[in-house]
Amino acid sequence: MYKDIITYSLAEGVSEEQLLKVAGRIVKDWMSQQPGFIKWVINKNSDQGYTDIVYWDSKEAAQKAEQEMVNIPDADEWRACYKEGTIESKSLNEVASFGKGDL
């Protein structure tokens, strides 16, 4: 599994409710149509910023979707949610996973 990790702050005047509404629309109208997309998890940090984790079945699927981002309907509303200069991104390739049943 491949994960994109994105941290950011909300733009001035943007509420968490607005972010979640716009994100839900993006998932429904665009992300869910992308091959390899699994899920998008939005987390609120202790510093009141946000960390999103977007799960993909492969790095290739994530990269293809990134190239297709120009086709996101009404993307300006989505981009307006993020405070300029606060977006940072990392990617993770899962190498192992341990759970309760594995102990």
C-alpha positions in Angstrom: 0.0 0.0 0.0 1.1 3.5 -0.8 0.2 6.6 1.2 0.4 10.3 0.5 0.8 12.4 3.7 -0.2 16.0 3.4 0.0 18.6 6.3 -1.4 22.1 6.1 -3.3 24.8 7.8 -6.7 26.2 6.8 -6.9 29.5 5.0 -8.2 32.5 6.8 -12.0 32.3 7.1 -12.2 28.6 6.1 -14.0 26.4 8.7 -13.4 22.7 9.3 -17.0 22.2 8.2 -16.3 23.8 4.8 -13.1 21.8 4.4 -15.0 18.5 5.0 -17.8 19.5 2.7 -15.4 20.3 -0.2 -13.3 17.2 0.5 -16.4 15.0 0.4 -17.4 16.4 -2.9 -13.8 15.9 -4.3 -13.9 12.3 -3.2 -17.4 11.7 -4.7 -16.8 13.5 -7.9 -13.2 12.8 -8.7 -11.0 10.7 -6.3 -13.4 7.7 -6.2 -13.1 7.5 -10.0 -9.3 7.3 -9.8 -7.9 3.7 -10.3 -6.1 2.6 -7.2 -7.7 5.1 -4.8 -8.6 3.5 -1.5 -9.5 6.3 1.0 -8.7 9.8 2.2 -8.5 10.3 5.9 -8.4 13.9 7.3 -6.9 14.3 10.8 -6.8 17.4 13.0 -3.4 17.9 14.7 -2.9 19.0 18.3 -1.6 22.3 16.9 -4.9 22.8 15.1 -3.4 22.1 11.7 -4.4 19.1 9.6 -2.7 16.0 8.3 -4.4 14.1 5.5 -3.5 10.5 4.6 -4.5 9.4 1.2 -4.3 5.6 0.6 -3.5 4.2 -2.8 -2.9 0.6 -3.9 0.4 1.6 -5.6 2.8 4.5 -6.1 2.0 4.4 -9.8 -1.8 4.9 -9.1 -1.0 7.9 -6.9 1.3 9.4 -9.5 -1.3 8.9 -12.3 -3.9 10.6 -10.1 -1.6 13.5 -9.4 -1.2 14.0 -13.1 -5.0 14.0 -13.5 -5.5 16.6 -10.8 -6.0 19.3 -13.4 -9.3 17.6 -14.2 -10.8 18.0 -10.7 -14.2 19.7 -11.1 -14.4 23.1 -9.2 -10.8 22.6 -7.8 -10.5 26.3 -7.0 -12.9 25.9 -4.1 -10.8 23.0 -2.8 -7.5 24.9 -3.2 -8.9 27.9 -1.4 -9.3 25.8 1.8 -5.5 25.7 2.3 -3.4 28.5 3.8 -0.7 29.4 1.2 2.7 28.2 2.1 1.6 25.7 4.7 1.2 22.6 2.5 3.9 19.9 3.0 3.8 16.5 1.4 5.5 13.1 2.0 4.9 9.7 0.6 5.1 6.3 2.4 5.5 2.8 1.0 4.3 0.3 3.5 6.9 -2.4 4.1 5.2 -4.2 7.0 2.1 -4.0 9.1 1.6 -5.6 12.6 -1.7 -5.9 14.4 -3.1 -7.5 17.5 -3.6 -10.8 15.7 0.1 -10.8 14.7 1.5 -10.8 18.2 
